[in-house]
Amino acid sequence: MTQEVLAERSGLSADTIRRLEHGSFSPSLDTLRKLCSGLDLMLSTLFESYELGARNEARELIDMLTARSARELILATRVLRALFEELDNVAADAKAKAREEEG
């Protein structure tokens, strides 16, 4: 994607995009939001690499979800909640079994 296309998609000037690429100024939160909009990214994606322990799998999930409709997100949330609940139950059962074997 060219600087001009990104500028148009994000509602920023081409000069702003150039200065961002060269690191010649610190963008405001509003500028970052516009940039993310032009790149089809969530704002939080920009900061993930700075978080301790950021995982590629979490980024991959975020990228997959970003491209989905609201209806698909609702369904994905339900499926993930059910999955995590089942994983928690399996872990709790394993802990209980380990305690029984110890005692």
N, C-alpha and C positions, 0 to 999 in steps of 0.2 A: 504494500500500500504506500502510495506517495504521501509526502507531507501535505500536499494540497488536498488530496482526497480525505486524509484524516482531519485536516482543518475543517473541511466542509461538513463531514459527518459529525464532528464534535462541537461545531459552532464556535470554534476558536480561529484565530488568524494563523496563516501559514508561518508568520514570524514567531508567534508563540510556540508553535510546534518545533520550529528550528531551535529556539532558545531552550526548550525543554530537552531536546536531544543532546544539545551541547552542555547542558547542566549550568547554563549561565544565569539562572534565577531560580528562586524557590517558589513553586506554584502555590496558589491558594487552594483551599478545599474545594471551592466552586470550580476552579480550573481542573482539578483532578477529577471531579465528578463528570465534567464535560468530556474530558479525555477518555474516561472509562466508557462513557456512553458511545463515543465514536468508535471505540475498540470492541464494543459489546462485552465488556467486562464488569464484574461487580467491583466497587471501590475496594472492598476488603482484599481482593486478589492482589492488588498492588503491594499490600503490606504483609502478605503471608510469608514471603521469604525472609522477613525480618523477625518473625516469631520464632522463639526457641522451640525446637522439635517439630517444626512444620513438616508435614508428611506429604509426599507425592500423591498418595492415595486420596487424601482429603482434597487436594487441589483438583484431582481428576474428577471426584464426585461433584465438586462445585462447578467445574466446567460443564459436566454433563447436565446438571440441573439448570444452569443458566440458559441453556438453549431450549428449554421446555415451556409449554404453555401453563397457565395457572391450573387448569384441570389436571394436567399430567403431574404437576408439582404436588397437588393434594393427594393424588393416588400414590405417588412415590413416598410421600411423608407417611401415609398409612402403612405401606408395605415395610418401610424402614422401622417404624415404631414396633410393628409386630415382630420383625426380625430381631430387633434389639431386646425386646421383652423375652423372646424365646432364648436368646443367647444368655441373658441374665439368669433365667431359670435353669439352664443347663449348668452354668457356673455355680449357682447356689446348690444344686443337687450334687455336683462334684465335691464341693467343700463339705457338705453334710456327710457324704460317703467317706471322705478322708478322715473326718472327725470320728465317725463310727469305727473305722479300722484302727485308729490310734487308741481308742478307749475301750 
